[in-house]
Amino acid sequence: MSMFHGMNVSASALTAQRLRMDVVSSNMSNADSTRGRLVDGEWEPYRRKMVTMEPNQSGGFRNQLQRAMKSNDDIGQGVKIGNIIEDQSPFRQVYQPDHPDANDEGYVEMPNVDPLKEMVDLMSTTRSYEANVTTLDAQKNMLLKALEIGR
C-alpha cells in the first residue's frame, strides 16, 4: 500500500460525488421539461436519473473484509460510478388543458422528478463530499507531519 493510497480513495469518492451532484442538478433543472426525449414520434417528459456507485474492486463486502484481515496490502480501492439509470416511476399527470402537450382530456405528462427528493439527495451528496474533503485534508496533514519528523 502506497502512502498516497488514502488520498486516491478519497479522490475517487470526490469524483463520484461530484457526478452525483451534476445528475441531481440536471434533474432539478428539468423538473418541468415536458419534452425530454422523442419516442416513436411523440415527446416524452424528462425522466429522473440516478447514479449507482460500486467499489473499484469487485468481490462484495465479505470478500473485502477477509482480504483486509489477511493482508494490509489490498484494502479497498475507492468507488466508481456503476451506471446512470433512469427512474421508471410513472410520470405525473397535471390538468392543464391550454398546454401544447396536453392530451385529449387536458392532462399533461410531467417529469417524475420530485424536488423534495432531489434536495435530500443533494444534501446527502454534499455531506458526503464534505466528509471526503475533510478526510483528504487530514491525510495531507498527516503526511506533512511525517515529513517534519525527518527534519
Secondary structure as GFF3:
##gff-version 3
##sequence-region A 1 151
A	DSSP	alpha_helix	5	29	.	.	.	ID=ss1
A	DSSP	beta_strand	37	39	.	.	.	ID=ss2
A	DSSP	beta_strand	42	44	.	.	.	ID=ss3
A	DSSP	beta_strand	49	55	.	.	.	ID=ss4
A	DSSP	alpha_helix	60	70	.	.	.	ID=ss5
A	DSSP	beta_strand	79	86	.	.	.	ID=ss6
A	DSSP	beta_strand	92	95	.	.	.	ID=ss7
A	DSSP	beta_strand	107	110	.	.	.	ID=ss8
A	DSSP	alpha_helix	115	149	.	.	.	ID=ss9
###
